[in-house]
Every structure is written in C-alpha cells, then in structure tokens.
Amino acid sequence: MFTKDITIYNPWDEQRTKRICKIYGFGALLKMKITDIPLKLGFNVLQKFDYERMVIDIEGKELKVTAESVHDMLGIPIGGTKLTQLDQ
C-alpha cells in the first residue's frame, strides 16, 4: 500500500497528501503552524547536537533526544518501517 501511494503521489493534490499523512500517523504535523525555522536557530541546534550520544548541549545541560521525546514534541509515530527500508 505504501509503495503504491508513493508511486501515484501527486504533490499538487493537497487533500490526498493530508489524508496519506494521517493514515501513516503523521497527522499531528499537519497542525503545526510553523512557517519556517530561523536559519540561526536551526544552525545552533545542529551545532550543539551530539548524534553519537543523542543529546543537545544547552549551556552545559543536556537535552536527551529519544524516539519518545520526538514523538511527544512533533507527533511523529514511534517504530514502524525505517525510511531506508522502503521499496524503491
């Protein structure tokens, strides 16, 4: 089903795109009203992110990044198929 949806995906069909997002558990992202992330903020977060330990260092304090914290903040589903495992 997923491969079929991607194959016939039309980026201009907004309602279909929203429906697919909801089906695959990303509906919470549709409610976000952020139109952009200031470049400096995004750059600073990436500079302070330690991907080996999965933490963001904020003035000497560490913010642990976990699947659960990302889920809680963004509503992204936990588990399932990894993007690298999807059929081409």
PDB file of N, CA, C and O in Angstrom:
ATOM      1  N   MET A   1       0.818  -1.192   0.000  1.00  0.00           N
ATOM      2  CA  MET A   1       0.000   0.000   0.000  1.00  0.00           C
ATOM      3  C   MET A   1       0.861   1.255   0.000  1.00  0.00           C
ATOM      4  O   MET A   1       0.577   2.200  -0.736  1.00  0.00           O
ATOM      5  N   PHE A   2       1.907   1.274   0.815  1.00  0.00           N
ATOM      6  CA  PHE A   2       2.762   2.457   0.903  1.00  0.00           C
ATOM      7  C   PHE A   2       3.435   2.736  -0.425  1.00  0.00           C
ATOM      8  O   PHE A   2       3.443   3.877  -0.887  1.00  0.00           O
ATOM      9  N   THR A   3       4.000   1.714  -1.044  1.00  0.00           N
ATOM     10  CA  THR A   3       4.693   1.898  -2.316  1.00  0.00           C
ATOM     11  C   THR A   3       3.732   2.422  -3.371  1.00  0.00           C
ATOM     12  O   THR A   3       4.093   3.298  -4.156  1.00  0.00           O
ATOM     13  N   LYS A   4       2.519   1.900  -3.398  1.00  0.00           N
ATOM     14  CA  LYS A   4       1.522   2.351  -4.364  1.00  0.00           C
ATOM     15  C   LYS A   4       1.231   3.840  -4.173  1.00  0.00           C
ATOM     16  O   LYS A   4       1.170   4.590  -5.148  1.00  0.00           O
ATOM     17  N   ASP A   5       1.052   4.271  -2.922  1.00  0.00           N
ATOM     18  CA  ASP A   5       0.760   5.673  -2.647  1.00  0.00           C
ATOM     19  C   ASP A   5       1.890   6.578  -3.111  1.00  0.00           C
ATOM     20  O   ASP A   5       1.643   7.644  -3.674  1.00  0.00           O
ATOM     21  N   ILE A   6       3.115   6.164  -2.881  1.00  0.00           N
ATOM     22  CA  ILE A   6       4.261   6.973  -3.290  1.00  0.00           C
ATOM     23  C   ILE A   6       4.352   7.028  -4.813  1.00  0.00           C
ATOM     24  O   ILE A   6       4.655   8.074  -5.388  1.00  0.00           O
ATOM     25  N   THR A   7       4.087   5.895  -5.461  1.00  0.00           N
ATOM     26  CA  THR A   7       4.196   5.824  -6.914  1.00  0.00           C
ATOM     27  C   THR A   7       3.218   6.767  -7.599  1.00  0.00           C
ATOM     28  O   THR A   7       3.576   7.416  -8.583  1.00  0.00           O
ATOM     29  N   ILE A   8       1.995   6.855  -7.099  1.00  0.00           N
ATOM     30  CA  ILE A   8       0.995   7.706  -7.745  1.00  0.00           C
ATOM     31  C   ILE A   8       0.822   9.037  -7.013  1.00  0.00           C
ATOM     32  O   ILE A   8      -0.158   9.746  -7.240  1.00  0.00           O
ATOM     33  N   TYR A   9       1.754   9.373  -6.151  1.00  0.00           N
ATOM     34  CA  TYR A   9       1.706  10.603  -5.376  1.00  0.00           C
ATOM     35  C   TYR A   9       1.725  11.828  -6.283  1.00  0.00           C
ATOM     36  O   TYR A   9       2.573  11.950  -7.167  1.00  0.00           O
ATOM     37  N   ASN A  10       0.789  12.721  -6.050  1.00  0.00           N
ATOM     38  CA  ASN A  10       0.714  13.978  -6.791  1.00  0.00           C
ATOM     39  C   ASN A  10       0.876  15.105  -5.774  1.00  0.00           C
ATOM     40  O   ASN A  10      -0.039  15.346  -4.987  1.00  0.00           O
ATOM     41  N   PRO A  11       2.025  15.808  -5.767  1.00  0.00           N
ATOM     42  CA  PRO A  11       2.269  16.830  -4.751  1.00  0.00           C
ATOM     43  C   PRO A  11       1.281  17.982  -4.804  1.00  0.00           C
ATOM     44  O   PRO A  11       1.195  18.754  -3.849  1.00  0.00           O
ATOM     45  N   TRP A  12       0.534  18.122  -5.891  1.00  0.00           N
ATOM     46  CA  TRP A  12      -0.415  19.230  -6.003  1.00  0.00           C
ATOM     47  C   TRP A  12      -1.771  18.867  -5.439  1.00  0.00           C
ATOM     48  O   TRP A  12      -2.628  19.741  -5.309  1.00  0.00           O
ATOM     49  N   ASP A  13      -1.998  17.598  -5.098  1.00  0.00           N
ATOM     50  CA  ASP A  13      -3.262  17.160  -4.517  1.00  0.00           C
ATOM     51  C   ASP A  13      -3.157  17.257  -2.999  1.00  0.00           C
ATOM     52  O   ASP A  13      -2.838  16.272  -2.334  1.00  0.00           O
ATOM     53  N   GLU A  14      -3.420  18.428  -2.456  1.00  0.00           N
ATOM     54  CA  GLU A  14      -3.211  18.702  -1.034  1.00  0.00           C
ATOM     55  C   GLU A  14      -4.075  17.818  -0.130  1.00  0.00           C
ATOM     56  O   GLU A  14      -3.594  17.335   0.895  1.00  0.00           O
ATOM     57  N   GLN A  15      -5.328  17.603  -0.492  1.00  0.00           N
ATOM     58  CA  GLN A  15      -6.216  16.786   0.334  1.00  0.00           C
ATOM     59  C   GLN A  15      -5.728  15.344   0.409  1.00  0.00           C
ATOM     60  O   GLN A  15      -5.771  14.728   1.474  1.00  0.00           O
ATOM     61  N   ARG A  16      -5.266  14.805  -0.710  1.00  0.00           N
ATOM     62  CA  ARG A  16      -4.737  13.435  -0.725  1.00  0.00           C
ATOM     63  C   ARG A  16      -3.466  13.348   0.125  1.00  0.00           C
ATOM     64  O   ARG A  16      -3.268  12.386   0.867  1.00  0.00           O
ATOM     65  N   THR A  17      -2.611  14.364   0.006  1.00  0.00           N
ATOM     66  CA  THR A  17      -1.380  14.397   0.788  1.00  0.00           C
ATOM     67  C   THR A  17      -1.701  14.401   2.278  1.00  0.00           C
ATOM     68  O   THR A  17      -1.074  13.672   3.048  1.00  0.00           O
ATOM     69  N   LYS A  18      -2.659  15.205   2.687  1.00  0.00           N
ATOM     70  CA  LYS A  18      -3.055  15.264   4.101  1.00  0.00           C
ATOM     71  C   LYS A  18      -3.627  13.926   4.557  1.00  0.00           C
ATOM     72  O   LYS A  18      -3.333  13.466   5.660  1.00  0.00           O
ATOM     73  N   ARG A  19      -4.435  13.307   3.718  1.00  0.00           N
ATOM     74  CA  ARG A  19      -5.043  12.019   4.066  1.00  0.00           C
ATOM     75  C   ARG A  19      -3.958  10.956   4.264  1.00  0.00           C
ATOM     76  O   ARG A  19      -4.023  10.172   5.211  1.00  0.00           O
ATOM     77  N   ILE A  20      -2.963  10.930   3.372  1.00  0.00           N
ATOM     78  CA  ILE A  20      -1.875   9.955   3.480  1.00  0.00           C
ATOM     79  C   ILE A  20      -1.063  10.214   4.755  1.00  0.00           C
ATOM     80  O   ILE A  20      -0.690   9.274   5.458  1.00  0.00           O
ATOM     81  N   CYS A  21      -0.795  11.475   5.045  1.00  0.00           N
ATOM     82  CA  CYS A  21      -0.067  11.816   6.281  1.00  0.00           C
ATOM     83  C   CYS A  21      -0.804  11.276   7.501  1.00  0.00           C
ATOM     84  O   CYS A  21      -0.182  10.725   8.410  1.00  0.00           O
ATOM     85  N   LYS A  22      -2.107  11.428   7.525  1.00  0.00           N
ATOM     86  CA  LYS A  22      -2.906  10.944   8.661  1.00  0.00           C
ATOM     87  C   LYS A  22      -2.891   9.418   8.735  1.00  0.00           C
ATOM     88  O   LYS A  22      -2.756   8.849   9.818  1.00  0.00           O
ATOM     89  N   ILE A  23      -3.029   8.756   7.589  1.00  0.00           N
ATOM     90  CA  ILE A  23      -3.037   7.290   7.551  1.00  0.00           C
ATOM     91  C   ILE A  23      -1.752   6.727   8.152  1.00  0.00           C
ATOM     92  O   ILE A  23      -1.791   5.741   8.889  1.00  0.00           O
ATOM     93  N   TYR A  24      -0.610   7.351   7.839  1.00  0.00           N
ATOM     94  CA  TYR A  24       0.672   6.834   8.299  1.00  0.00           C
ATOM     95  C   TYR A  24       1.125   7.425   9.624  1.00  0.00           C
ATOM     96  O   TYR A  24       2.278   7.261  10.022  1.00  0.00           O
ATOM     97  N   GLY A  25       0.202   8.123  10.318  1.00  0.00           N
ATOM     98  CA  GLY A  25       0.482   8.560  11.679  1.00  0.00           C
ATOM     99  C   GLY A  25       1.149   9.912  11.823  1.00  0.00           C
ATOM    100  O   GLY A  25       1.602  10.259  12.914  1.00  0.00           O
ATOM    101  N   PHE A  26       1.221  10.690  10.742  1.00  0.00           N
ATOM    102  CA  PHE A  26       1.874  11.996  10.811  1.00  0.00           C
ATOM    103  C   PHE A  26       0.876  13.147  10.851  1.00  0.00           C
ATOM    104  O   PHE A  26       1.241  14.284  10.552  1.00  0.00           O
ATOM    105  N   GLY A  27      -0.355  12.880  11.209  1.00  0.00           N
ATOM    106  CA  GLY A  27      -1.392  13.898  11.226  1.00  0.00           C
ATOM    107  C   GLY A  27      -1.089  15.066  12.148  1.00  0.00           C
ATOM    108  O   GLY A  27      -1.486  16.196  11.865  1.00  0.00           O
ATOM    109  N   ALA A  28      -0.393  14.809  13.245  1.00  0.00           N
ATOM    110  CA  ALA A  28      -0.067  15.888  14.184  1.00  0.00           C
ATOM    111  C   ALA A  28       0.801  16.960  13.529  1.00  0.00           C
ATOM    112  O   ALA A  28       0.714  18.134  13.889  1.00  0.00           O
ATOM    113  N   LEU A  29       1.633  16.562  12.572  1.00  0.00           N
ATOM    114  CA  LEU A  29       2.482  17.535  11.888  1.00  0.00           C
ATOM    115  C   LEU A  29       1.663  18.527  11.067  1.00  0.00           C
ATOM    116  O   LEU A  29       2.092  19.659  10.844  1.00  0.00           O
ATOM    117  N   LEU A  30       0.481  18.100  10.616  1.00  0.00           N
ATOM    118  CA  LEU A  30      -0.360  18.986   9.817  1.00  0.00           C
ATOM    119  C   LEU A  30      -0.906  20.148  10.650  1.00  0.00           C
ATOM    120  O   LEU A  30      -1.295  21.180  10.103  1.00  0.00           O
ATOM    121  N   LYS A  31      -0.934  19.978  11.963  1.00  0.00           N
ATOM    122  CA  LYS A  31      -1.462  21.022  12.848  1.00  0.00           C
ATOM    123  C   LYS A  31      -0.425  22.078  13.209  1.00  0.00           C
ATOM    124  O   LYS A  31      -0.763  23.115  13.780  1.00  0.00           O
ATOM    125  N   MET A  32       0.832  21.817  12.877  1.00  0.00           N
ATOM    126  CA  MET A  32       1.891  22.772  13.211  1.00  0.00           C
ATOM    127  C   MET A  32       1.750  24.010  12.336  1.00  0.00           C
ATOM    128  O   MET A  32       1.536  23.909  11.128  1.00  0.00           O
ATOM    129  N   LYS A  33       1.871  25.175  12.955  1.00  0.00           N
ATOM    130  CA  LYS A  33       1.719  26.435  12.238  1.00  0.00           C
ATOM    131  C   LYS A  33       3.050  27.132  11.997  1.00  0.00           C
ATOM    132  O   LYS A  33       3.084  28.322  11.688  1.00  0.00           O
ATOM    133  N   ILE A  34       4.136  26.399  12.137  1.00  0.00           N
ATOM    134  CA  ILE A  34       5.451  26.979  11.906  1.00  0.00           C
ATOM    135  C   ILE A  34       5.652  27.106  10.398  1.00  0.00           C
ATOM    136  O   ILE A  34       5.544  26.121   9.667  1.00  0.00           O
ATOM    137  N   THR A  35       5.944  28.313   9.939  1.00  0.00           N
ATOM    138  CA  THR A  35       6.153  28.504   8.505  1.00  0.00           C
ATOM    139  C   THR A  35       7.619  28.387   8.125  1.00  0.00           C
ATOM    140  O   THR A  35       7.945  28.095   6.975  1.00  0.00           O
ATOM    141  N   ASP A  36       8.503  28.615   9.089  1.00  0.00           N
ATOM    142  CA  ASP A  36       9.925  28.436   8.829  1.00  0.00           C
ATOM    143  C   ASP A  36      10.684  28.407  10.148  1.00  0.00           C
ATOM    144  O   ASP A  36      10.166  28.830  11.181  1.00  0.00           O
ATOM    145  N   ILE A  37      11.893  27.913  10.106  1.00  0.00           N
ATOM    146  CA  ILE A  37      12.769  27.907  11.274  1.00  0.00           C
ATOM    147  C   ILE A  37      13.873  28.904  10.983  1.00  0.00           C
ATOM    148  O   ILE A  37      14.568  28.787   9.974  1.00  0.00           O
ATOM    149  N   PRO A  38      14.041  29.889  11.866  1.00  0.00           N
ATOM    150  CA  PRO A  38      15.125  30.843  11.614  1.00  0.00           C
ATOM    151  C   PRO A  38      16.448  30.109  11.405  1.00  0.00           C
ATOM    152  O   PRO A  38      16.796  29.205  12.165  1.00  0.00           O
ATOM    153  N   LEU A  39      17.175  30.505  10.373  1.00  0.00           N
ATOM    154  CA  LEU A  39      18.415  29.830   9.991  1.00  0.00           C
ATOM    155  C   LEU A  39      19.383  29.715  11.159  1.00  0.00           C
ATOM    156  O   LEU A  39      19.979  28.660  11.371  1.00  0.00           O
ATOM    157  N   LYS A  40      19.539  30.782  11.909  1.00  0.00           N
ATOM    158  CA  LYS A  40      20.491  30.772  13.020  1.00  0.00           C
ATOM    159  C   LYS A  40      20.078  29.763  14.093  1.00  0.00           C
ATOM    160  O   LYS A  40      20.934  29.077  14.653  1.00  0.00           O
ATOM    161  N   LEU A  41      18.781  29.664  14.384  1.00  0.00           N
ATOM    162  CA  LEU A  41      18.304  28.708  15.385  1.00  0.00           C
ATOM    163  C   LEU A  41      18.594  27.280  14.932  1.00  0.00           C
ATOM    164  O   LEU A  41      19.139  26.482  15.695  1.00  0.00           O
ATOM    165  N   GLY A  42      18.233  26.958  13.693  1.00  0.00           N
ATOM    166  CA  GLY A  42      18.486  25.614  13.175  1.00  0.00           C
ATOM    167  C   GLY A  42      19.969  25.275  13.176  1.00  0.00           C
ATOM    168  O   GLY A  42      20.353  24.165  13.542  1.00  0.00           O
ATOM    169  N   PHE A  43      20.796  26.219  12.772  1.00  0.00           N
ATOM    170  CA  PHE A  43      22.242  26.015  12.748  1.00  0.00           C
ATOM    171  C   PHE A  43      22.769  25.757  14.154  1.00  0.00           C
ATOM    172  O   PHE A  43      23.565  24.841  14.359  1.00  0.00           O
ATOM    173  N   ASN A  44      22.328  26.561  15.126  1.00  0.00           N
ATOM    174  CA  ASN A  44      22.802  26.400  16.510  1.00  0.00           C
ATOM    175  C   ASN A  44      22.388  25.056  17.103  1.00  0.00           C
ATOM    176  O   ASN A  44      23.175  24.418  17.802  1.00  0.00           O
ATOM    177  N   VAL A  45      21.175  24.631  16.831  1.00  0.00           N
ATOM    178  CA  VAL A  45      20.720  23.327  17.347  1.00  0.00           C
ATOM    179  C   VAL A  45      21.575  22.217  16.765  1.00  0.00           C
ATOM    180  O   VAL A  45      22.002  21.317  17.488  1.00  0.00           O
ATOM    181  N   LEU A  46      21.829  22.272  15.463  1.00  0.00           N
ATOM    182  CA  LEU A  46      22.650  21.235  14.835  1.00  0.00           C
ATOM    183  C   LEU A  46      24.086  21.262  15.336  1.00  0.00           C
ATOM    184  O   LEU A  46      24.712  20.212  15.477  1.00  0.00           O
ATOM    185  N   GLN A  47      24.609  22.439  15.602  1.00  0.00           N
ATOM    186  CA  GLN A  47      25.969  22.558  16.129  1.00  0.00           C
ATOM    187  C   GLN A  47      26.079  21.948  17.521  1.00  0.00           C
ATOM    188  O   GLN A  47      27.126  21.411  17.881  1.00  0.00           O
ATOM    189  N   LYS A  48      25.022  22.024  18.295  1.00  0.00           N
ATOM    190  CA  LYS A  48      25.045  21.541  19.676  1.00  0.00           C
ATOM    191  C   LYS A  48      24.544  20.105  19.827  1.00  0.00           C
ATOM    192  O   LYS A  48      24.509  19.565  20.932  1.00  0.00           O
ATOM    193  N   PHE A  49      24.160  19.496  18.713  1.00  0.00           N
ATOM    194  CA  PHE A  49      23.638  18.130  18.749  1.00  0.00           C
ATOM    195  C   PHE A  49      24.771  17.125  18.636  1.00  0.00           C
ATOM    196  O   PHE A  49      25.562  17.172  17.694  1.00  0.00           O
ATOM    197  N   ASP A  50      24.847  16.216  19.601  1.00  0.00           N
ATOM    198  CA  ASP A  50      25.831  15.131  19.594  1.00  0.00           C
ATOM    199  C   ASP A  50      25.093  13.869  19.148  1.00  0.00           C
ATOM    200  O   ASP A  50      24.402  13.236  19.946  1.00  0.00           O
ATOM    201  N   TYR A  51      25.240  13.506  17.876  1.00  0.00           N
ATOM    202  CA  TYR A  51      24.480  12.387  17.339  1.00  0.00           C
ATOM    203  C   TYR A  51      24.913  11.040  17.905  1.00  0.00           C
ATOM    204  O   TYR A  51      24.120  10.098  17.907  1.00  0.00           O
ATOM    205  N   GLU A  52      26.143  10.925  18.382  1.00  0.00           N
ATOM    206  CA  GLU A  52      26.596   9.654  18.950  1.00  0.00           C
ATOM    207  C   GLU A  52      25.930   9.398  20.302  1.00  0.00           C
ATOM    208  O   GLU A  52      25.596   8.259  20.627  1.00  0.00           O
ATOM    209  N   ARG A  53      25.738  10.457  21.084  1.00  0.00           N
ATOM    210  CA  ARG A  53      25.102  10.324  22.398  1.00  0.00           C
ATOM    211  C   ARG A  53      23.632  10.706  22.368  1.00  0.00           C
ATOM    212  O   ARG A  53      22.925  10.521  23.358  1.00  0.00           O
ATOM    213  N   MET A  54      23.159  11.241  21.232  1.00  0.00           N
ATOM    214  CA  MET A  54      21.776  11.671  21.044  1.00  0.00           C
ATOM    215  C   MET A  54      21.345  12.682  22.107  1.00  0.00           C
ATOM    216  O   MET A  54      20.322  12.514  22.769  1.00  0.00           O
ATOM    217  N   VAL A  55      22.152  13.738  22.252  1.00  0.00           N
ATOM    218  CA  VAL A  55      21.838  14.818  23.183  1.00  0.00           C
ATOM    219  C   VAL A  55      22.114  16.167  22.510  1.00  0.00           C
ATOM    220  O   VAL A  55      22.937  16.278  21.602  1.00  0.00           O
ATOM    221  N   ILE A  56      21.400  17.180  22.986  1.00  0.00           N
ATOM    222  CA  ILE A  56      21.669  18.559  22.594  1.00  0.00           C
ATOM    223  C   ILE A  56      22.207  19.246  23.837  1.00  0.00           C
ATOM    224  O   ILE A  56      21.561  19.247  24.885  1.00  0.00           O
ATOM    225  N   ASP A  57      23.392  19.828  23.716  1.00  0.00           N
ATOM    226  CA  ASP A  57      24.017  20.522  24.843  1.00  0.00           C
ATOM    227  C   ASP A  57      23.535  21.972  24.851  1.00  0.00           C
ATOM    228  O   ASP A  57      23.789  22.731  23.916  1.00  0.00           O
ATOM    229  N   ILE A  58      22.834  22.342  25.927  1.00  0.00           N
ATOM    230  CA  ILE A  58      22.304  23.697  26.063  1.00  0.00           C
ATOM    231  C   ILE A  58      22.939  24.327  27.296  1.00  0.00           C
ATOM    232  O   ILE A  58      22.514  24.083  28.425  1.00  0.00           O
ATOM    233  N   GLU A  59      23.953  25.134  27.062  1.00  0.00           N
ATOM    234  CA  GLU A  59      24.668  25.838  28.134  1.00  0.00           C
ATOM    235  C   GLU A  59      25.091  24.893  29.260  1.00  0.00           C
ATOM    236  O   GLU A  59      24.885  25.176  30.440  1.00  0.00           O
ATOM    237  N   GLY A  60      25.690  23.765  28.867  1.00  0.00           N
ATOM    238  CA  GLY A  60      26.201  22.815  29.850  1.00  0.00           C
ATOM    239  C   GLY A  60      25.181  21.803  30.352  1.00  0.00           C
ATOM    240  O   GLY A  60      25.535  20.878  31.083  1.00  0.00           O
ATOM    241  N   LYS A  61      23.936  21.965  29.973  1.00  0.00           N
ATOM    242  CA  LYS A  61      22.905  20.994  30.353  1.00  0.00           C
ATOM    243  C   LYS A  61      22.543  20.193  29.112  1.00  0.00           C
ATOM    244  O   LYS A  61      22.514  20.729  28.004  1.00  0.00           O
ATOM    245  N   GLU A  62      22.269  18.923  29.300  1.00  0.00           N
ATOM    246  CA  GLU A  62      21.991  18.048  28.166  1.00  0.00           C
ATOM    247  C   GLU A  62      20.507  17.747  28.039  1.00  0.00           C
ATOM    248  O   GLU A  62      19.831  17.409  29.011  1.00  0.00           O
ATOM    249  N   LEU A  63      20.024  17.879  26.818  1.00  0.00           N
ATOM    250  CA  LEU A  63      18.654  17.521  26.487  1.00  0.00           C
ATOM    251  C   LEU A  63      18.722  16.230  25.684  1.00  0.00           C
ATOM    252  O   LEU A  63      19.196  16.225  24.548  1.00  0.00           O
ATOM    253  N   LYS A  64      18.250  15.139  26.269  1.00  0.00           N
ATOM    254  CA  LYS A  64      18.289  13.826  25.628  1.00  0.00           C
ATOM    255  C   LYS A  64      17.252  13.765  24.517  1.00  0.00           C
ATOM    256  O   LYS A  64      16.091  14.117  24.722  1.00  0.00           O
ATOM    257  N   VAL A  65      17.675  13.318  23.344  1.00  0.00           N
ATOM    258  CA  VAL A  65      16.777  13.172  22.204  1.00  0.00           C
ATOM    259  C   VAL A  65      16.467  11.689  22.052  1.00  0.00           C
ATOM    260  O   VAL A  65      17.356  10.881  21.778  1.00  0.00           O
ATOM    261  N   THR A  66      15.206  11.344  22.231  1.00  0.00           N
ATOM    262  CA  THR A  66      14.773   9.949  22.119  1.00  0.00           C
ATOM    263  C   THR A  66      13.593   9.872  21.147  1.00  0.00           C
ATOM    264  O   THR A  66      13.008  10.890  20.775  1.00  0.00           O
ATOM    265  N   ALA A  67      13.266   8.672  20.754  1.00  0.00           N
ATOM    266  CA  ALA A  67      12.085   8.488  19.900  1.00  0.00           C
ATOM    267  C   ALA A  67      10.850   9.035  20.612  1.00  0.00           C
ATOM    268  O   ALA A  67       9.980   9.641  19.986  1.00  0.00           O
ATOM    269  N   GLU A  68      10.780   8.816  21.920  1.00  0.00           N
ATOM    270  CA  GLU A  68       9.631   9.280  22.693  1.00  0.00           C
ATOM    271  C   GLU A  68       9.570  10.803  22.748  1.00  0.00           C
ATOM    272  O   GLU A  68       8.490  11.382  22.623  1.00  0.00           O
ATOM    273  N   SER A  69      10.729  11.468  22.936  1.00  0.00           N
ATOM    274  CA  SER A  69      10.708  12.928  23.017  1.00  0.00           C
ATOM    275  C   SER A  69      10.337  13.551  21.674  1.00  0.00           C
ATOM    276  O   SER A  69       9.624  14.554  21.627  1.00  0.00           O
ATOM    277  N   VAL A  70      10.817  12.962  20.590  1.00  0.00           N
ATOM    278  CA  VAL A  70      10.452  13.463  19.260  1.00  0.00           C
ATOM    279  C   VAL A  70       8.958  13.238  19.026  1.00  0.00           C
ATOM    280  O   VAL A  70       8.272  14.104  18.484  1.00  0.00           O
ATOM    281  N   HIS A  71       8.460  12.073  19.438  1.00  0.00           N
ATOM    282  CA  HIS A  71       7.028  11.774  19.311  1.00  0.00           C
ATOM    283  C   HIS A  71       6.205  12.771  20.118  1.00  0.00           C
ATOM    284  O   HIS A  71       5.205  13.296  19.629  1.00  0.00           O
ATOM    285  N   ASP A  72       6.625  13.032  21.355  1.00  0.00           N
ATOM    286  CA  ASP A  72       5.886  13.955  22.212  1.00  0.00           C
ATOM    287  C   ASP A  72       5.856  15.375  21.652  1.00  0.00           C
ATOM    288  O   ASP A  72       4.841  16.065  21.747  1.00  0.00           O
ATOM    289  N   MET A  73       6.970  15.804  21.070  1.00  0.00           N
ATOM    290  CA  MET A  73       7.064  17.174  20.562  1.00  0.00           C
ATOM    291  C   MET A  73       6.411  17.356  19.190  1.00  0.00           C
ATOM    292  O   MET A  73       5.764  18.373  18.940  1.00  0.00           O
ATOM    293  N   LEU A  74       6.581  16.376  18.307  1.00  0.00           N
ATOM    294  CA  LEU A  74       6.134  16.541  16.921  1.00  0.00           C
ATOM    295  C   LEU A  74       4.989  15.622  16.513  1.00  0.00           C
ATOM    296  O   LEU A  74       4.385  15.814  15.458  1.00  0.00           O
ATOM    297  N   GLY A  75       4.687  14.623  17.345  1.00  0.00           N
ATOM    298  CA  GLY A  75       3.617  13.699  17.000  1.00  0.00           C
ATOM    299  C   GLY A  75       4.008  12.670  15.959  1.00  0.00           C
ATOM    300  O   GLY A  75       3.143  12.012  15.381  1.00  0.00           O
ATOM    301  N   ILE A  76       5.311  12.523  15.711  1.00  0.00           N
ATOM    302  CA  ILE A  76       5.788  11.550  14.734  1.00  0.00           C
ATOM    303  C   ILE A  76       5.671  10.150  15.331  1.00  0.00           C
ATOM    304  O   ILE A  76       6.054   9.945  16.482  1.00  0.00           O
ATOM    305  N   PRO A  77       5.152   9.184  14.576  1.00  0.00           N
ATOM    306  CA  PRO A  77       4.985   7.825  15.106  1.00  0.00           C
ATOM    307  C   PRO A  77       6.307   7.201  15.550  1.00  0.00           C
ATOM    308  O   PRO A  77       7.368   7.489  14.995  1.00  0.00           O
ATOM    309  N   ILE A  78       6.216   6.349  16.551  1.00  0.00           N
ATOM    310  CA  ILE A  78       7.394   5.624  17.042  1.00  0.00           C
ATOM    311  C   ILE A  78       7.391   4.240  16.410  1.00  0.00           C
ATOM    312  O   ILE A  78       6.366   3.559  16.384  1.00  0.00           O
ATOM    313  N   GLY A  79       8.554   3.829  15.900  1.00  0.00           N
ATOM    314  CA  GLY A  79       8.683   2.481  15.343  1.00  0.00           C
ATOM    315  C   GLY A  79       8.163   2.413  13.915  1.00  0.00           C
ATOM    316  O   GLY A  79       8.001   3.430  13.241  1.00  0.00           O
ATOM    317  N   GLY A  80       7.911   1.213  13.484  1.00  0.00           N
ATOM    318  CA  GLY A  80       7.426   1.033  12.120  1.00  0.00           C
ATOM    319  C   GLY A  80       8.563   0.806  11.160  1.00  0.00           C
ATOM    320  O   GLY A  80       9.620   0.306  11.545  1.00  0.00           O
ATOM    321  N   THR A  81       8.356   1.165   9.925  1.00  0.00           N
ATOM    322  CA  THR A  81       9.337   0.956   8.865  1.00  0.00           C
ATOM    323  C   THR A  81      10.327   2.101   8.806  1.00  0.00           C
ATOM    324  O   THR A  81       9.943   3.270   8.825  1.00  0.00           O
ATOM    325  N   LYS A  82      11.599   1.759   8.734  1.00  0.00           N
ATOM    326  CA  LYS A  82      12.616   2.789   8.554  1.00  0.00           C
ATOM    327  C   LYS A  82      12.575   3.260   7.105  1.00  0.00           C
ATOM    328  O   LYS A  82      12.324   2.472   6.193  1.00  0.00           O
ATOM    329  N   LEU A  83      12.824   4.549   6.901  1.00  0.00           N
ATOM    330  CA  LEU A  83      12.804   5.096   5.549  1.00  0.00           C
ATOM    331  C   LEU A  83      13.779   4.394   4.634  1.00  0.00           C
ATOM    332  O   LEU A  83      13.519   4.250   3.439  1.00  0.00           O
ATOM    333  N   THR A  84      14.909   3.951   5.186  1.00  0.00           N
ATOM    334  CA  THR A  84      15.909   3.276   4.362  1.00  0.00           C
ATOM    335  C   THR A  84      15.466   1.878   3.943  1.00  0.00           C
ATOM    336  O   THR A  84      16.084   1.276   3.066  1.00  0.00           O
ATOM    337  N   GLN A  85      14.402   1.351   4.558  1.00  0.00           N
ATOM    338  CA  GLN A  85      13.919   0.005   4.243  1.00  0.00           C
ATOM    339  C   GLN A  85      12.761   0.010   3.257  1.00  0.00           C
ATOM    340  O   GLN A  85      12.274  -1.058   2.886  1.00  0.00           O
ATOM    341  N   LEU A  86      12.306   1.179   2.823  1.00  0.00           N
ATOM    342  CA  LEU A  86      11.172   1.240   1.920  1.00  0.00           C
ATOM    343  C   LEU A  86      11.578   0.765   0.538  1.00  0.00           C
ATOM    344  O   LEU A  86      12.724   0.931   0.119  1.00  0.00           O
ATOM    345  N   ASP A  87      10.623   0.171  -0.163  1.00  0.00           N
ATOM    346  CA  ASP A  87      10.866  -0.262  -1.540  1.00  0.00           C
ATOM    347  C   ASP A  87      11.106   0.960  -2.407  1.00  0.00           C
ATOM    348  O   ASP A  87      10.501   2.013  -2.206  1.00  0.00           O
ATOM    349  N   GLN A  88      11.986   0.807  -3.360  1.00  0.00           N
ATOM    350  CA  GLN A  88      12.272   1.905  -4.297  1.00  0.00           C
ATOM    351  C   GLN A  88      11.205   1.992  -5.342  1.00  0.00           C
ATOM    352  O   GLN A  88      11.269   2.853  -6.219  1.00  0.00           O
TER     353      GLN A  88
END
